[in-house]
Amino acid sequence: MKIGIDVMGGDYAPAEAILGLSQALQDKDLRGVHMVAVGDQEQIEHQIKELGVNLDGVEIVHAPETIGMAEHPTRAVSQKRQSSINVGMKLLAENKIDAFVGAGNTGAMMVSSLYAVKSIEGITRPSLSTLVPKYNGNTGLLLDVGLNSDVKPDNLVQFAILGSMYAQHILKIENPRVALLSIGEEKEKGNLLTQAVYPMMEATRQINFIGNIEGRDLFSDTADVVVCDGFTGNIVVKTCEGFFYRLKKRGINDEFLDRFNFEIHGGTAILGVNKPVIIGHGISRANTFVNMIKLARRVVQSELVQKIKASL
């Protein structure tokens, strides 16, 4: 298995990505995984010497350009053809790597994946999800969390199918319960979007739809997969992130709270594209890159993309 890593993406690139690769080489869980570092070769080799790490066995693919975190995604992807993101996606599209991992510009990762590896036939909009810790120790899934701010009912139905399959094959949840995030449990509650999609969810045989849940139930064991538009999902995620950091700054230590630390999860897969693409947080450190590579390995081994295609 070959996994490509964009070492130029992220706020602490390329140093933290290179440290992550060094740690990954020593990780027993990643034995048999061949890693490909995509980025400016001169900078990579300079950082390897400066950090004093050994990346023997890691292939370097030169990509002279870098897409910044603040750049316009579509414009940057079209203009910087030799960026680490575009070069990595090209490797993925040509089957030279089995998965691609990056913590750079999320929009650029999404746009480049659609240009290079394209969405699965039948999927109108790929989705981005996030893991949701449960009070009882289990883990759920929330999607979409920012890729699709404005959606139609059929988009949410597809998110539900994608999320259900991710929960089943990656989180190992048998017959995952799917819920719609709304302002009330009753079928009639919600805005025009949630009211329109409710009967469509009920009629979708590929999912185990249990109805609406409210925001207060997100961390209970009511549902395994929670579906919403990207505007709502992103607000939920950023609110949780804000609470996590502020409580940590106040010295509050709690096992449940610690599970909100994105570093232990690594990243998340873009669901609905033809190849495994993993996106990490922009402030990812070395350990986060290791966990992103592990997630990429699980997605490849589970054959999730192939199973989504078969389901659709």
SULNORUR-V733186 format. One record per residue. N is the residue number from 0. RES is the residue in one letter. SS is DSSP state (helix for helix, strand for strand, loop for the rest). PHI is phi in degrees with one decimal (* if undefined). NEAR is the number of other C-alpha atoms within 10 Angstrom. Layout:
BEGIN
n->(N,N)
res->(RES,RES)
ss->(SS,SS)
phi->(PHI,PHI)
near->(NEAR,NEAR)
END
This chain:
BEGIN
n->(0,1,2,3,4,5,6,7,8,9,10,11,12,13,14,15,16,17,18,19,20,21,22,23,24,25,26,27,28,29,30,31,32,33,34,35,36,37,38,39,40,41,42,43,44,45,46,47,48,49,50,51,52,53,54,55,56,57,58,59,60,61,62,63,64,65,66,67,68,69,70,71,72,73,74,75,76,77,78,79,80,81,82,83,84,85,86,87,88,89,90,91,92,93,94,95,96,97,98,99,100,101,102,103,104,105,106,107,108,109,110,111,112,113,114,115,116,117,118,119,120,121,122,123,124,125,126,127,128,129,130,131,132,133,134,135,136,137,138,139,140,141,142,143,144,145,146,147,148,149,150,151,152,153,154,155,156,157,158,159,160,161,162,163,164,165,166,167,168,169,170,171,172,173,174,175,176,177,178,179,180,181,182,183,184,185,186,187,188,189,190,191,192,193,194,195,196,197,198,199,200,201,202,203,204,205,206,207,208,209,210,211,212,213,214,215,216,217,218,219,220,221,222,223,224,225,226,227,228,229,230,231,232,233,234,235,236,237,238,239,240,241,242,243,244,245,246,247,248,249,250,251,252,253,254,255,256,257,258,259,260,261,262,263,264,265,266,267,268,269,270,271,272,273,274,275,276,277,278,279,280,281,282,283,284,285,286,287,288,289,290,291,292,293,294,295,296,297,298,299,300,301,302,303,304,305,306,307,308,309,310,311)
res->(M,K,I,G,I,D,V,M,G,G,D,Y,A,P,A,E,A,I,L,G,L,S,Q,A,L,Q,D,K,D,L,R,G,V,H,M,V,A,V,G,D,Q,E,Q,I,E,H,Q,I,K,E,L,G,V,N,L,D,G,V,E,I,V,H,A,P,E,T,I,G,M,A,E,H,P,T,R,A,V,S,Q,K,R,Q,S,S,I,N,V,G,M,K,L,L,A,E,N,K,I,D,A,F,V,G,A,G,N,T,G,A,M,M,V,S,S,L,Y,A,V,K,S,I,E,G,I,T,R,P,S,L,S,T,L,V,P,K,Y,N,G,N,T,G,L,L,L,D,V,G,L,N,S,D,V,K,P,D,N,L,V,Q,F,A,I,L,G,S,M,Y,A,Q,H,I,L,K,I,E,N,P,R,V,A,L,L,S,I,G,E,E,K,E,K,G,N,L,L,T,Q,A,V,Y,P,M,M,E,A,T,R,Q,I,N,F,I,G,N,I,E,G,R,D,L,F,S,D,T,A,D,V,V,V,C,D,G,F,T,G,N,I,V,V,K,T,C,E,G,F,F,Y,R,L,K,K,R,G,I,N,D,E,F,L,D,R,F,N,F,E,I,H,G,G,T,A,I,L,G,V,N,K,P,V,I,I,G,H,G,I,S,R,A,N,T,F,V,N,M,I,K,L,A,R,R,V,V,Q,S,E,L,V,Q,K,I,K,A,S,L)
ss->(loop,strand,strand,strand,strand,strand,loop,loop,loop,loop,loop,loop,loop,loop,helix,helix,helix,helix,helix,helix,helix,helix,helix,helix,helix,helix,loop,helix,helix,helix,loop,loop,loop,strand,strand,strand,strand,strand,strand,loop,helix,helix,helix,helix,helix,helix,helix,helix,helix,helix,helix,loop,loop,loop,loop,loop,loop,loop,strand,strand,strand,strand,loop,loop,strand,loop,loop,loop,loop,loop,loop,loop,helix,helix,helix,helix,helix,helix,helix,loop,loop,loop,strand,helix,helix,helix,helix,helix,helix,helix,helix,helix,helix,loop,loop,loop,loop,loop,strand,strand,strand,strand,loop,loop,loop,helix,helix,helix,helix,helix,helix,helix,helix,helix,helix,helix,loop,loop,strand,loop,loop,loop,loop,loop,loop,loop,strand,strand,strand,strand,strand,strand,strand,loop,loop,loop,loop,loop,strand,strand,strand,strand,strand,loop,loop,loop,loop,loop,loop,loop,loop,loop,helix,helix,helix,helix,helix,helix,helix,helix,helix,helix,helix,helix,helix,helix,helix,helix,helix,loop,loop,loop,loop,loop,loop,loop,strand,strand,strand,strand,strand,loop,loop,loop,loop,loop,loop,loop,loop,loop,loop,helix,helix,helix,helix,helix,helix,helix,helix,helix,helix,helix,loop,loop,loop,loop,loop,strand,strand,strand,strand,strand,strand,loop,helix,helix,helix,loop,loop,loop,loop,loop,loop,loop,strand,strand,strand,loop,loop,helix,helix,helix,helix,helix,helix,helix,helix,helix,helix,helix,helix,helix,helix,helix,helix,helix,helix,helix,helix,loop,loop,loop,loop,loop,helix,helix,helix,helix,loop,loop,loop,helix,helix,helix,loop,loop,strand,strand,strand,strand,strand,loop,strand,loop,loop,strand,strand,strand,strand,strand,loop,loop,loop,loop,loop,helix,helix,helix,helix,helix,helix,helix,helix,helix,helix,helix,helix,helix,helix,helix,helix,helix,loop,helix,helix,helix,helix,helix,helix,helix,helix,loop)
phi->(*,-119.2,-120.9,-91.2,-126.6,-78.2,-83.6,-97.4,-93.5,115.7,-68.7,-115.0,-78.9,-91.0,-57.1,-67.5,-65.6,-68.5,-62.6,-63.4,-62.5,-61.9,-67.9,-62.9,-63.0,-94.7,-81.8,-62.5,-69.3,-108.8,-64.3,91.0,-95.0,-93.5,-104.0,-120.8,-88.5,-108.6,166.7,-67.9,-60.9,-61.9,-65.8,-62.4,-65.0,-64.0,-66.6,-58.6,-68.0,-65.8,-83.8,69.0,-107.3,-112.2,-113.6,-58.9,100.4,-92.0,-79.0,-109.3,-111.6,-70.6,-137.7,-72.6,-109.8,-132.2,-92.3,-72.7,-64.9,-97.9,-73.9,-67.1,-54.1,-64.7,-65.3,-66.0,-64.7,-75.1,-90.5,-104.6,-65.6,-100.8,-70.9,-61.3,-67.1,-65.2,-65.3,-63.8,-66.6,-66.1,-58.7,-66.9,-64.2,-90.4,62.5,-85.8,-134.7,-96.0,-157.6,-131.0,-121.9,-159.4,-118.2,-86.5,-55.3,-60.8,-62.0,-66.6,-60.3,-68.1,-62.6,-64.3,-65.2,-70.0,-70.8,-88.6,-98.1,66.9,-81.6,-63.4,-56.4,101.4,-87.5,-81.8,-145.0,-60.9,-131.3,-117.2,-118.6,-142.1,-78.3,-122.1,-68.1,-108.1,-59.7,-87.3,98.4,-78.1,-130.9,-116.1,-136.0,-123.1,-156.8,-88.1,-123.1,149.9,-75.9,-129.8,-71.0,-116.2,-133.1,-109.7,-54.3,-66.3,-64.5,-65.0,-62.4,-66.3,-59.4,-62.8,-65.8,-61.7,-64.3,-63.2,-70.4,-64.5,-62.0,-70.9,-95.3,-103.7,-84.8,61.2,-100.0,-77.2,47.9,-58.7,-81.9,-109.6,-129.5,-104.7,-77.0,-146.2,-100.1,-171.5,-76.9,-66.5,-57.9,-82.6,-79.3,115.1,-88.3,-60.8,-65.6,-68.0,-66.4,-73.3,-83.9,-53.9,-64.2,-69.1,-64.2,-59.8,-89.1,-87.1,-74.8,-74.3,-127.4,-100.8,-79.2,-113.3,108.3,-84.6,-131.6,-97.8,-56.9,-67.6,-95.0,-60.2,-101.4,-85.8,-95.7,-72.0,-139.4,-98.0,-128.8,-116.0,-110.8,-158.8,-75.6,-65.1,-64.7,-65.5,-61.5,-67.8,-63.4,-60.2,-63.1,-67.8,-64.9,-62.4,-62.9,-62.6,-61.8,-58.3,-66.9,-72.0,-68.9,-65.0,-64.9,-85.9,80.1,-84.6,-115.4,-153.4,-60.5,-66.6,-62.0,-60.5,-74.2,-86.2,-73.3,-61.8,-62.1,-75.4,-95.0,86.0,-149.7,-143.4,-85.2,-75.5,-93.1,116.6,-102.7,-74.8,-138.6,-69.3,-126.0,-113.4,-110.7,-111.0,-68.3,-60.7,-98.3,-62.2,-104.5,-55.5,-62.7,-65.9,-63.1,-60.0,-69.1,-65.7,-64.8,-64.4,-64.2,-58.5,-61.7,-64.8,-64.0,-64.8,-63.4,-74.9,56.6,-58.4,-60.5,-63.5,-72.2,-64.6,-59.6,-64.9,-66.6,-83.1)
near->(14,20,24,29,30,30,32,31,32,25,18,17,20,20,22,24,28,27,23,22,26,19,17,23,21,10,12,8,11,16,11,10,16,16,24,23,26,29,27,22,15,12,15,22,14,12,18,18,10,10,13,10,14,15,19,8,10,16,14,19,19,19,22,18,17,23,25,17,17,9,13,13,19,14,11,20,23,15,10,16,18,20,26,28,34,28,24,33,28,21,20,24,19,12,13,15,22,22,27,30,30,30,31,29,25,20,19,23,27,23,19,24,26,18,15,20,20,18,19,20,11,10,19,12,20,21,27,26,27,20,21,21,20,19,14,10,13,14,20,26,23,28,28,29,23,20,21,21,14,12,15,13,18,17,20,26,23,24,28,30,24,29,29,28,26,25,23,16,17,16,18,11,17,12,14,23,21,28,27,27,25,23,15,13,15,12,14,13,14,18,10,10,17,23,16,16,18,22,12,13,25,14,12,14,9,17,22,20,22,15,19,23,21,14,11,8,12,23,18,17,16,16,24,29,32,29,29,26,26,23,16,19,25,23,13,15,17,12,11,13,14,10,13,17,15,11,13,13,10,8,9,12,11,10,9,13,16,14,18,19,13,19,20,15,20,25,28,20,23,22,29,28,24,21,29,27,28,24,22,26,21,17,16,25,23,21,19,23,31,25,20,29,27,21,22,27,20,16,22,20,13,14,14,21,21,13,13,18,15,8,11,13)
END
